Amino acid sequence: MNKEQVKKEFAQVIRNAKIAAAIFFILLTPSIVMIIKGVDQVFGQGQDFWFRAGIAGFVIYMGFTIFLWKCPKCKKFPGRGWFRKECQSCGTELS
């Protein structure tokens, strides 16, 4: 696998991580709004529903991180952060 392929694949991994994070925050936001504003329902759903939705979003994001956040070359955890320049496991340039 050449450098450009690695960078392209890692860019897709980052894009997918951002999508997973967005899902988490979208599902978590109504619960936070309900707590801060003291609202009983958001979109016709109560706080219990949105709390569980936030947990589901967290599970989705953590599942992505555990199973799919990998270096395209060595298939190991590349390190934390979306702005990684190189894999901490194999040293491959990622972006």
C-alpha positions as CSV (number, residue, x, y, z in Angstrom):
1,M,0.0,0.0,0.0
2,N,1.5,3.3,-1.1
3,K,1.5,6.6,0.9
4,E,-1.4,8.1,-1.1
5,Q,-3.6,5.0,-0.5
6,V,-2.9,5.1,3.2
7,K,-3.7,8.8,3.4
8,K,-6.9,8.3,1.4
9,E,-8.1,5.4,3.5
10,F,-7.3,7.3,6.8
11,A,-9.2,10.3,5.5
12,Q,-12.2,8.0,5.2
13,V,-11.6,6.7,8.7
14,I,-11.6,10.3,10.0
15,R,-14.7,11.2,8.0
16,N,-16.5,8.2,9.6
17,A,-15.3,9.1,13.0
18,K,-16.8,12.6,12.6
19,I,-20.1,11.1,11.5
20,A,-20.1,8.8,14.5
21,A,-19.3,11.8,16.8
22,A,-22.1,13.9,15.1
23,I,-24.6,11.1,15.7
24,F,-23.6,11.0,19.4
25,F,-23.9,14.7,19.9
26,I,-27.2,14.9,18.0
27,L,-28.6,12.2,20.2
28,L,-27.2,13.8,23.4
29,T,-28.2,17.4,22.8
30,P,-31.9,17.1,23.6
31,S,-31.1,15.5,27.0
32,I,-28.7,18.4,27.8
33,V,-31.3,21.0,26.7
34,M,-34.0,19.4,28.9
35,I,-31.7,19.5,31.9
36,I,-30.5,23.1,31.4
37,K,-33.9,24.6,30.3
38,G,-36.0,22.4,32.6
39,V,-38.2,21.3,29.7
40,D,-40.3,18.1,30.1
41,Q,-40.3,17.0,26.5
42,V,-38.4,17.5,23.3
43,F,-40.0,16.4,20.0
44,G,-42.7,14.7,22.1
45,Q,-40.2,12.5,24.0
46,G,-39.3,12.6,27.7
47,Q,-35.9,12.9,29.4
48,D,-35.6,9.2,29.9
49,F,-35.9,8.6,26.1
50,W,-33.3,11.2,25.3
51,F,-30.9,9.9,28.0
52,R,-31.1,6.5,26.5
53,A,-30.6,7.9,23.0
54,G,-27.5,9.7,24.2
55,I,-26.2,6.4,25.7
56,A,-26.9,4.7,22.4
57,G,-24.9,7.4,20.6
58,F,-22.0,7.0,23.0
59,V,-22.0,3.2,22.4
60,I,-22.0,3.8,18.6
61,Y,-19.0,6.2,18.9
62,M,-17.1,3.9,21.2
63,G,-17.8,0.9,19.0
64,F,-16.4,2.9,16.1
65,T,-13.3,3.9,18.1
66,I,-12.7,0.3,19.3
67,F,-13.4,-1.6,16.1
68,L,-12.7,0.8,13.2
69,W,-10.2,3.5,14.3
70,K,-7.2,1.8,12.8
71,C,-4.2,2.6,10.8
72,P,-4.8,1.5,7.2
73,K,-1.3,0.0,6.9
74,C,-0.7,-1.9,10.1
75,K,-4.4,-2.2,11.2
76,K,-3.5,-1.2,14.8
77,F,-4.7,1.8,16.9
78,P,-2.9,4.8,15.3
79,G,-3.3,7.0,18.4
80,R,-5.8,9.6,19.6
81,G,-7.0,12.6,17.6
82,W,-8.5,13.3,14.2
83,F,-5.4,15.3,13.3
84,R,-2.9,12.5,13.5
85,K,0.1,13.0,11.3
86,E,1.5,9.5,11.7
87,C,0.6,6.2,13.2
88,Q,2.1,5.7,16.7
89,S,2.3,1.9,16.1
90,C,4.1,1.7,12.7
91,G,5.1,5.3,12.0
92,T,3.3,5.5,8.7
93,E,2.4,9.0,7.6
94,L,-1.4,9.3,7.8
95,S,-2.1,12.9,6.7
